[in-house]
Amino acid sequence: MLDRYNVTMGFYEPAIFHLHTRGEGKLRNMDYWCTEQKSTFLHEYIHFLQDITTIQGLNNFFIRGEYIRYVTQKVKQSSTKEISVPLNPFEAGHNVDQNWMAHCITMGTTTPVETAVAYSKKHLGYLVDYNDDKRIPLNVINIECKTWEQKKIEVTLGTIHMMEGMAKLIQELVYPTPKRQSPYNPYYIAHDVANMIIPGLSAEPYTMIALFDLALQSSNPGWAFVDYLEKKAAIGYNSKSLTADIIYTDLKNYVMNISSLGHLPFQDAYQLFVNGAEDVMTEYLGGVWVWKNIDRWFKTIIRRGRDLRFNNPILFQLLAKEGDIATNKIFIQVLKEFGTPVVTNSIHNFDFISPQNVYVVMRELINVYAMMQIHQVFLSNGKFTCPLKKYCQNKLCGINKHWVNKTCVKQPWMRMQKWNRCYFSTWWYFKGFKDVRIIN
C-alpha cells in the first residue's frame, strides 16, 4: 500500500498488476537485497496474491472491466466523438453504478487514527440488482476511534483493512519488528476489532491470517469479518479454540448469496468470479492474436489461484512460517507458479518473472499495465498523467523512432500514427477510441 503518512517503502496497484519497492537490484538478485527491500516486496507481493486468490481481488478486476464496457458504449453512441470527463460510474446504470457504489463503500476508510474504541453495525440502505429489481441491503461496520489529538471520529471497516492486516501480519512474522512501525490505520484496526469480540485473538497470528482470508472471500469483507467472529463467540469459541483449520473448513462449506443467481456453494461462487474476470480479459484482448500470450498468462495465474484456494488454503500461513524469502521454500515455489506482476524500484528498473510453463515476456506485461490505465482517463478531470513514462523515456518509440515527449505523458492517446503507437495508444486504438477527443 502507498503509505502517505511515513516514507513510501512500496506499493501495489490492485487489478493493474504493478508492484513498486524502494531500493535497487533485479528480481533475480533478490538474495542480495537488504532486509528492508525484501520485507517490502513480500508485503506488496501478498497483495498480488490477494488479487488472484480471493473473490475481492477478482471482483475488483471485474468492476473495472464493467466500467470500460460502459465507457466503450458511451463512445460508440457519441456522434461527435467529443467525450466530457469524468464519466461518472455512479450514473452508469446497468449494475455498473451499483457495483461501483458497493465497492467504494465496502472498501473501508483509511483516516489515520491512534486508538480503536468500539464498533457498531450500520445499515446504509439498499442496492438494486437491475437484472431482477431485487433490493440488496448495504450494511457496514463503523469503528469508533480516537485521533492523536483525542478527537472522536468514525472509520468504516472494510476490504482495505483485511488486505493490509493480512499483508502486514505476514510481513512481520517473516521479518519481525519490535513494535508497530506503520500508521495505526489501516494495518491494525481489524486486529483490535477481533479482540473486542474474542479477547486475545490478535495474539494468534495464524488464526488472524485465516480470518482475513475468509473475509476477502466475500462481497463485504468488513461485515463478514465481524459477523463470523460474533457467531463463533456466541457458541463459545475463544482465542485458543478458534483455529485456522476450523475457519477454512467453515469457508469450504460456506454458501454465498449472489444476487439474482441465488445461493451458491463457495466453490461455485468462486468459479463464477473467475469466469467474470476471464470474460473481462477476453473483451480487452478482443481475440487479437498478438496478445494471445497475455490471455494465456492471465488465465493461468487466476486458475492456479483457484486451485490453490480450493486445495491448499493454508498457503498464506505456510508462507509466513518459512522465514526470509531468499530461502523460503514456499515463497520460492509460489514465485515459480505465479511469477510476478510488473515490478519497478527506486531507479525505475522494470522487471518481471514469468509463471512456470507460461511464455510471456516483459514487453507483453507492459501491455497489460498500459491496458489497465485506460479507465483512469475517463475517471479523471482531463489531467491524466501516463505512468508509462519511466518505462518509455529511455527507448525510441515505433518505426519512426520518436522520443518520449509531453504528448506521451499528458495525452498518450494522441500517439496514433499507424506505425508509431506507444503501448497506451495501441490499446486506445483497439478499443475504438481512435477519433475520441477528451474535453473537461
N, C-alpha and C positions, 0 to 999 in steps of 0.2 A: 504493500500500500504506500501511496505517496504521503509521507509524514510531513504535514505542514507545520508542525509545532517545534520540531527539532531539525537537525540536519537530515536531509533526504539521503538515506542509505540505499534505497532501491524501491522499485515499484513494478507492479504487473498490471497490464490493461486487460480487464476481463473481456472475453469474446473478440479481442483484437489480436491476441497471440503475440504479445510483445512483453519482454521482461528486461528490466534495466537494473544494473547494480553499479555502485561506485567501485573504483579500483581499475586494474588493468589486467591484461592476460587473456588468452584464448581459452575456450572451454576444454580443449584437450590438455591444457596445462593446469587444470583445476587443483591438482595435487600441490602446486606451488603457490596457490592463493593464500593470502593471510586469513586468519580465522574470521575476521570481521566480514570479509567478502564472501567466504563460504557460508557463513551464517545467514547473511542477507540473501544470497542466492537460494538457499534452502527454503527460507520463508516465502520468497516470491514463487519458487517452483511449486510449493504446496498449492498456491493459488491456481497455477496452471493445471495441476491435478484435479482441483476442485471444479474447474471449468469443464473437464471431460469425464468426471466420475460422479457428478451429482445432478439431480434434477434442476437445482437452481442454476448451475453452470450451463446446462443445455437450454434451459428456458431463456436465459439471458441472450444467448445466441439467436434463438427463435424470435424473440421480441424485436431485436434489431433487424432481422430479416423481414418481419412483418411490416416494419416501418418503411423499409426500402420498397416493398411492394406497393405501399400507399403512395410514396413519392413517385415511383415509376408511373403509376396510374395518373397522378396529377399532371406529370409532364406530358404524357400521351394525350390527355384531354385538353391541354392548353393550345389554343390556336396561334398565339403569338410567340410561344416558347420563352416568354419572359416570366420567370418564377420569382415571386417575392419570398424572401426568407426572413425569419424562420417559418418552416412548415410545422405547425403545432401538432404533435402527435395526440394531444388530448382532445383535438377536434376531428380526428380522422374517421371515427366510426369503424364499422366492420370488425369490431372487437380489438382493433389496434389501440384505440383510446383506452378501453377498459383494461387491457393487459399492461399498457404503459403506466396507467394510474396505479394499478395494484403493485407493479414492480417498484415504482418510486416510493410508495408508502411502506411496503414491507421491507425495503432495503434498510430502513432504520436511519437514525440521525447521528451525526458524529461531532456534536458540540463537545469540546473538551471539558471534563468535569474532574473534581477531586474525589468525591465520595458518592456512592450509590446508597440511598437510604431505604427505599421501599419500591414496590411495583404494584401496578393495578391494571386491570383489563378495561379496554375501552372499545366501544362499538362506534365505528365512524360512519356507517351507512351501508349501502349496497352497490355492488357492481351488477351490470346487466349482461347476460350472455345473449348476443344478438341472434345466435342460432336457434334458440328456442324461447327467448324472452324470459328466462328464469332469472330471479334475483339471487345474487350470491353475497352473503354477509361479508363485510370487510371489518375485521377486528384486529386490534394491535395491543401490544403490551407497553404501557407507559412506565418509565423508570423515573422516580423522584430522586433528584441528585442535588448536590451542593457544589458550587464552584469554589475556586481558591479564595474568592472574596466572601465565601459563605452565603452566597445568594442561592435561593432555591430555584431550580429550573427542572424541566422535564425533557427527557430524550425518549425516542421510540426505539425499543429493542427490535433488531431485525437482522437481515442477511449479513450485513457488514460485520456485525458483532460475532456471528457464528464463524464466518470465514477468517476474520482476523484473530479471534480467540483460538481457533484450531492452529493456524499457522504460527502464531506467537508461541503457543504452548509446545509444539513440536520443535520449534527453533530453540527454545530454552532447555528442552530435555536433551537435545543433541549438543548444544553449546551453552552450558549453564552460565547465568549471570547472577551476581549476589543479590540483586534487587530489581524491581521494576525499572527498566531503563527508558521506556517509551511513554507517551502520553497515556493517561489512565483510560481514556476512551479512544478508540473502540476495543482495545485489546483485552481488557479485564472486566468490563461490566457484566458480561454473561457469567463469568466465574462467580461474581458476587451475588448475582440473582440466583444461581444454583444453590449457594449457601443459605440464602433466605428460605428456600423451600426444603432442602435437605442439608442440615448443618454439617459442615466439614467436607462437603463433596468436592470442593475445588482442590483438596489435598490428595485426590485420587486422579492423577493426570490421564491415565489411560481410559478411565471411565469418562472423563470430560471430553476426550477426543471422540469417543463413540457418540456422546450426546450431541456434539457439534455436527458430526457426520449425519446422524439421524435427522437433525433439524434441517440440514441442507437438502434432504430428500423430500422436501415439502414445498408447497407454493407460498407458505407464510412461515418462514423459519423461526422468527421470534416467538410467535404464538405456539408453534409446535414444540419448541424447547420448553416453555413454561408448562404447557398443558400436559406434556409427557411426565415431567417431574412431579407435578401436582398429583397426577393419578398414581404414580409409584409411591409417593409419600403417603397417600390416603390408604394404601393397603399395607403399609408398614415397612417399606424399604428404607434403609438408612445408607450412610455413605460407604459402609463395608459390604452390604448385601447387594446393592445395585452394582452390577459389573458390566464390562463391555460385552461379554458373551450374551447376557440377558438382553441388552439393548439391541444387538444385531439380530438376535432371534426374533424380538418384537418387530424390528424393521422388516425382516423377511416375511412375517405374517401380516404386515400392515395392509389395510385396504384403503385406497385413496378414492376420493370423490372428484372426478374430472368433469366438472360442469355438465354439459349435455351428454357426455358419454356414460355418466353414472359411476357406480362404484367398481373399481378395478383392483385386483391384487397388485401389490407393489411392483413385481417384476414386469407385469403387463403395462402398468402405468409408466415405468421407467423406459420400456421399449418404445412407448408412444412418443416420449420426449426425444429419444434417439432418432426416431423416424422424422420428427419435426425438424430437428437440426440438420439431418441429411437432406431433407427437401429444400431447406433454405440454401444450403451449399449448392445443390443441383441447380437451383434457379440462378444463383450468382454465376455459376460456370456456364450455364446455357448449352452444355454439350460441346463446347469449343474444344477440339482435340488437343490444342496446345496446352490446355490446363488439366489434362487427364491425370497427371501426377498429383496435382493438388487435390482432386477429388479422391484419389486413392489414399493420399496422406490423411485427409480429414476423416474419411470413413474408417480407416484403420485405427486411428487413435481413439475415436469415440466408441468403436466396437470393442476394442481391447479394454477401454474403460468400463464398458458394460460388463464384460466377462469378469474383470477384476471385482467389480461391485457385487456381482452375484456369487462368485466362487471364493473370493479372498477379501472379505470386507474389512478384516483387521490389518490391512496393508499399512494404514497410517500409524497404527500402534507399533508394528514391526519396524517401520522406518525410524520411529522415534527412539527405539531401543538399541539400534546398531551403531550409534556414535557418528564420528566425523565422516562426512560424505566422501572423502577421498578413499576411505577403506570400508565404508558402509555397504555390505553386500546387497542389502535390499535396495538401497538407493541406486547402486550401480546397475542392478537388474532392471529397475523401473526406468532408468535413463536409456537403457538399451531398448526396452519395449516401446516407450513413448517418445523418445527423443526430447527435443526442447522446442519452445516457440522461438521466434527471432529474439536473440539476446544482444543487448548493447551494454557498453560500460562507459566509464568517465571520459575516455578518449574517443568515444563513438566508433569503436570497432563493432562491426556487425558479425554475429556468429550464429551457428545453428548445428544441432546434431539431429540427423535423420533417424526415425524409428527403425528398428531392426527389420530387415527384409522389405523395406519400402524405399523405392528410388525417388527421391525428391531432393532438390538442391537449394542452396540459399536464394538464388535468383527467383525460384518459384515461390518460396516462402515470403519474399518481399512482395510478390504479387498479392498474397493473402493480406499482408499488412496494408497495402495500398487499397485493396478492395474494402476493408473494414473501416476506412476513413471516409468513404463517400457520404455516409449518413451525417457525418459531422458538418458538412457544408450546409445541408438543409436544416439542421438544428441550430445553426449559428445565425448571427445577425449580419452575415455577409463578410465578416472579418475572419475568414478561415486561414490558418497557417498550416501548410502541409508539413507533417513531421518527417517526411522522407528526405528533407534537405540534407541531413547529416550523412545519409547513405549515398545520395547522388552527387554531393558537392565535389568529390574528388574524381568523378567519372565524366567522360564525354557522352552525351545522350544522343542516341539514334544514329542513323546513317550519316546525317549531316554534321554530327559531332558538335552539338551545342553544349556550352557550359550552363550550369545552374544559374538562374537569374531571378529577379524579383517576381516575374510572372510565375515561375515554378513554385515559389514559396507561397504567394498570395492567391493566385488563380491557376493552379496546375491544370485545370480543365481546359485552359486555353492552348495547351501544348498539343494541338490537334493535327499538325502536319502528318500526312499519310505515313511517312517512314521515319518520323521523328517524335513519336509519342513516348512520354515517360510512363512509368508504371501506373500512376494515378490516372492520367488521361486515357490510357488504354481501357481501363475499367469504365471510365466515364463514357467513352465512345461505345463500348459494348452494351452498356445499359440503355442506350438510345438517347443519351443526353447531349449528343454532338452539337446541336444548334441551340441549346438552352443558354439563356442569358440570366445570370443571377443578379437580382436587384434587392435592395433593402429599403 
